[in-house]
Amino acid sequence: MSATASVLIHASQFPENVRRDLLASLRSRRVNHKFHYDSVKQTQKWLALHEAHSPARRDENCLTTYDAAFIATVKQLKAGKVHVIGLGCGGGQKDTQLLSLLKAHGREIFYTPCDVSPAMVLVARQAALNVLPEKNCFPFVCDLATADDLPSVLDSRRPPLAARLVTFFGMIPNFAPQDILPKLAALVRPQDGLLFSANLGPGKNYAAGVKTVLPQYDNKLTRDWLLTFLTDLGVARGDGELLFKIKDDVANGLKRITADFQFARLCRIHLASEAFHFRAGETLQLFFSYRYTPERVRKMLARHGLEVREEWIAESGEEGVFLCRRK
């Protein structure tokens, strides 16, 4: 393994555009989720949080649910060459597991770990290099929310004759459906597959199910991770309170868990030449996470020309994995 890594950085993550998005977050009082993964410190806090509270890391049945999804997906892929594109790759654990299985079944594998965080991309790259050669790994830093040319960029890096398998694990909850699903649909060609996970509201009662998972968010590690964004901007923890709530997205028929920082006193944030004033009682939305049901997943995807071919639901009902193709 070489002592250097070549990483492609999309214009959406160029400094001037990151600054633009940060200013837009503060003006709108709604923080772009990418700013919670902006530094190595935040990345490490997120990885610790994921390890401690994610069902995909702690629930044995949830782990076997992914195993079953990966085995079935590999069996369905007939191409000898497979290019896995890990959108929102995080630490790359699931993508690497999938790559290992593809390799074991005799496929020639390629991997594009894609994330908004350079640190995350490098962590995922490091994991993947245990199963594929360095020349077959194409690390890519990109903001999915603002990049509008992903199909052409990824096509330019496509290995010849390779089928594309797009993975999107743990990311659907952090985007409004109308913002992210058209982007995913644009990446999936007729011969390609989309494999993604969704956080679910468990049980037959959707509203009650969402309430039961609230502690996965309202906990010390999540608070520490989310508040890092504010403390790095000079906001003291005593300047307000982080409030977790369940809110309705009536337009989409969904519920989402939100984390809002409510200021207890006047607070000023200075960024470059601009100053932002937050009065007592005013809130800044730091985070949201949509909770679905399998039926809601299928309905949302159908609106964008995607069809669920197979699905695997954990026994807890809190997480599902879905294999999709174009209709």
N, C-alpha and C positions, 0 to 999 in steps of 0.2 A: 504494500500500500504506500502510495506516495505521501510526501510530507505536506502537500498542498491539495486544495480542492477547488475545482472550477464550478462556480455557481452562477446561473443566469438570473439576473434581477430585472424584473419587469418595471416599466416606467411608473406603474402605480405605486411602487415603493421607492421611487427616487425622492431625495430629501425635500424638494420643493412641493411634491404632491403629498407626502406624509404631513408636512406642515400645514398644507391647505386643509387636509382632512381633520387634523387636530383642531384647527381653528373652527371648522364647521361643527365639530362635536361640541365644543364649548358654547358656540352661538346657539345651537339648537337645543342644548341641554340634554342631548342624547349621545352617549359616547360610542363611537365605532368600536366594536369588539376587538379589533386588531390591536388597539392600544393596551390591551391587557397581556399581550405577548411580545411587547416591543423590546424588552431588554432581557439579557441573560438571567437576571434576578427574577423577573416575572415568569420566564420560562421554567425555571427551577421550581418556583412556587406552584405553578400549574401542574407540573409533573408530579409533585408531592401530593397535591390535592386529588389528582386523577387516580393515583395509586391507592389513596386512602378511602375514597368515596365512590368511585365509579363501579357500577355492577359488572362492567366488562373486565374489571381487574380483581374483584373480590367475591363475586358470586360464581360458584363452580358451575352451576347450570348455565349461567350466561356465557361462560367460557366455552362450554360444550356446544352451545347454540351457534357461536361463531365457527367452531370446528365443523359442525354439520353444514353450515352455509358455504364454507370454503371448499369442502370436499365435493359438494354438489355442483358448485360453480366450475371447478376445475374439470369435472366430468363433462359438463355441457360445452366447454370451450374445445373446439376441434382443431384450432390453428396450431401449427408447430412453433410459431413465434408469438409471444404475448407481451405487450407493453402495458404494464400496470401504471396508471397515473393516480397517485395518491393525493387527492385534493384535501387540504387541511390535514396533512400527514401526521401532525403532532410528533410524538417520539418514534413513530414508524413500526411499533410492535405488531399491529395487526397486518399491515402491508407486508412485513418481513415474513410473517407466518404464511401468508398467502403465496408469496414468492417461493418460499421453501417447498410448499406443496406442488406448485407448478413445476419446479425443477425436478422434484422427485418423480413426476409423471413424464419426464423426458422433454419438457418444453424449453425452448431457448427464451430466456427472460430478460426483460428490460424494465427499468424503473425510473419514473420521474416523481421524486418526492416534492410536493408543492405545498408551501405554507406562507403565511404572511411574515413569519418570524425566521430570519436567517439561522438563529440558534436551533430552532426546531428542525429546519431542513437539514442542518448538519448532523443533528442527533439521528434523524431517520436515515440519512445517508450512511452513517457509521454502522447502524444496525443492518442495513441491506447489504453492505459489502461483505457480510459473513456468508452470503449465499449467491452473490453474483459478482462478476468482474467490474472493476472500476469504470472501464470503458462503456459499460452498459447502464450506467447510472447517471441521470441528468438532473441534478438538483436545480430547483426553480423557486425563486421568491416572488410572490405575487399577491395582490389584494383581490380576492375573488369578487368583492363587492363593487369595485370600481373599474376593473379591467374589462374592456368590451371587445377585445380581439383575441381571446383565449383560443378559439378554434384554429385560427391561422398560426398563432405562435406554436401551439402544440403540434399541428400538422407539419410545421417546418422541422420538428425534431423527431418525427415519427420514423422508427426503424422500418425499412422496406418489408412489405408483406406481413407485418405484424398486426395481429388483432389487438384492439384496444379494450382494456378493462379499467374503467374509471371507478375508483373507490372514494367514498365520502363518509367516513366513520366519525360519528359524534359531532357533525357539523350542521346538519339540517336544523337543529333547534335554535341556532344562533342567527338565523336569517328569516326574514319575512318570506313566505312561500312565493309570493309574486316577484320577489327580487332574485331568488336563487334558482328556482326551478327552470326558468327559460335558459339560464346559463348552462345548467347541467344538460338539458335537452339538446342544446346546440353542440355539445361535445360527443354525444352518443350517435354514431352512424348505424345504419341497419345491421352491420355485422358485429357491432360492439356490444359490450355489456356495462351496466351500471350496478355496482354493489354498494349499498349504503345502509347505515343504521339510523334508527330513529328512537328517541326517548318517548316512552309511552305512558299514558295514564292507566295504571293497572286496574283490573276488575271490570265489572259490568257497568258500574256507575262512573262515568268519565270524570265528573267534578270531584267526587270523593276520592278517586284514584290519584288525581293530581295533588290533592292535599296530603296524601300519605307519603309522597316523595319529597315534600318540601324540606325535610331535614338534610337531604343530600346537598342542598344549596345553603340553607341557613345554618352555617357551622363556622367554627373558628378558622379553618384553613381557607374556606372560600372568602370569608371576610378579609383575611390578611392578604390574599391574592388580589381581590378587587380594589381594596383601599390603597394598594401600592401605586396605582395610577394617580390618585389624588395626592398622596404624600410626596411623590416625586415632583408634583407641581407646587409644593409648598403648603398644601392644606394639612392642618393638624387634625388628628383623629378626634380631638375634642371639639372641633368646629361644627360637628353635626353627628348624625346617626345613620347607619346603614339599615334600610328597611326592606324586608323581603315580603312580597305580596303575590297573589294569584290574580291575574287580570284577564278579561275576556277580549279576544280579537273577534268581534262580531262579524266582520266582513268575511273572514275565513272559517268561521265556526270552530275556532280553536281557543285553547287557554294557554297562557304562558306565565311562567314564573319570572318576576322582575326583581331587580335590586336597585333601589333608588337611594342616593345619599341626600338626606334632608338637612339643610344647614340650620344650625341653632343660633347663629349670629352672623352678622355681616362678614363676608369673606371676599377677598380680592385675589384674583389670579392674574399675574402679568406674564404675557407670552409675547416675546419680541416687542413690537411697538403697540400691542393691543392689551387692554385691561378688561377683565371680566368681573362683574360684581354680582355676587349671590347674596340675596337678602335672607334674613331669618325666616324659616318656613318654606323657602324655595327648594326645589328638588332638582337633582341631576341624575338622569337615568344612566347607571353604570353598566347594566347587564340585563339580558332577557334570555329565556330558554323556553321554546315552544314544546308542549307535550301533545303527542298525537294518539290516535288509535289506529290499528291496522286498516280499518275501513276508511278513515280520514286520509291515510297515506295513499291508498289506491285512488281515491277520488281526486286528490291534489295532483298526482302524477298524470292521471288520465287527461286532465285539462291541458297538459303540455306534450301530449303525444307519447307518453311513456306508459308501459304496461308492466305490472308486477307479474313475473313468471313463476317465482317461488318466494316463499317467505318463511322465516324461522323466528318464533316468538319464545323468549325465555319463560320458564315456568312462573317466575315472579310476575310476568306481564309488564315489566318495566322497560324492556328493551326488545326491539325487533330488528332483524336483518332482512333486507329485501333485494332480490335480484331482478333487475328491470332491463327491458329492451324497448326499442322503438315499436310502436304498434304496427 
